[in-house]
Amino acid sequence: MTENEFIERLRNRRADAYGKLIDDFQQKVFATCISFVPNKEDAEDIAQEVFIEVFNSIHKFKEKSSLSTWIYRISTNKSLEFIRRRNAKKRFGFMQSILGSETPVDRSNYFTEFNHPGIILENKEKSETLFHAINQLPEAQKVVFTLCKIDDKSYQEISDITQKSIPSVESLMFRAKKNLQKLLEDFYKNEN
């Protein structure tokens, strides 16, 4: 079946097409989500949201890119939405603690899962430090760095997913590496 036929079957809400969609993309979507949100349960929840979005929005897919690129874009956006919501909750909890309304939730143990197939690091502490540094990058740099170094996407694929030019992706990657280098240098200086 061609991609166009597959998309048409999805638009017609054929059960076999949705089964194939899950079979073909479940691991890829989960891998992208856990790259951004390295917590297994949250990444699974986000992946579910991605498939719901694909199901509800397939009729809006304009086929200007491949289906997989469109799904990666949704996965990236859903992951970033989750991070923004989590950060907003942390700020709200902090404000409540200042005002004496409620004790803030301890998020220090948030990064609990590091079983992503693209990450082979010596131990959990180094992984936690790296993910903490990546999450401090500006959003555009974080997206490009994560897709490139953790999800192993080419600059062309990242360009398609983010809808940015290849020179823009290269520039963001360069700045992300420089910023990460500084963040990690500062971290290790403070540790000694």
Secondary structure, DSSP 8 states (H G I E B T S, - for coil): --HHHHHHHHHTT-HHHHHHHHHHHHHHHHHHHHHHS--HHHHHHHHHHHHHHHHHHGGG---SS-HHHHHHHHHHHHHHHHHHHHHHHHHHHHHHHHHTS------TT-------TT---S-HHHHHHHHHHHHTS-HHHHHHHIIIIIS---HHHHHHHHT--HHHHHHHHHHHHHHHHHHHHHHHHHH-
